Amino acid sequence: MKTITGLMMLAAWSIAAPPAMAKPCTPASAAGIWSLVSIRAAEPGVEDFYRTAPNEIMRFTATGGFMYVASNRPFAAAEAARRLDAADARDGTTYRYSIARTGTMTILRDGTPFQTFQCTIADAAGNVAQPGDMILTNAPGASMLRRVQRKVR
């Protein structure tokens, strides 16, 4: 009987799900400036917008600060922080974010929840993501969205 149980456990272990290819974001892993690598979205107009403004940068601070800018011109890494600061000064809106232990990221606009994502950091290459890339997907029940962001600094 012990042999059968052992064989069953070995068989179960060998067909178990492969290890995750991404881990949940934390404020420390999200902190930095990120550039858009790719976006797929079911919501009408999103992909059209990014065809006209395909260059986007986002900044997350370890203390919950958030800002983003999209443009039809590429951003040089050296100018990214300056462009984000300028956009933040102009827009009159305060953006912040929080991340739960599960990687659920909520973006707040003037203190009100604005968007919710599942945020992960890729451990391995897959699709267009490379190790270290941030992957944002919409929360369950929302339209399909998958963003891949690569750290600029």
PyMOL commands that set and color helices and strands:
alter all, ss='L'
color gray80, all
select helices_A, chain A and resi 2-14+27-30+46-52+77-91
alter helices_A, ss='H'
color red, helices_A
select strands_A, chain A and resi 22-24+32-41+55-60+66-71+95-99+104-109+112-122+134-138+145-151
alter strands_A, ss='S'
color yellow, strands_A
deselect
rebuild
show_as cartoon
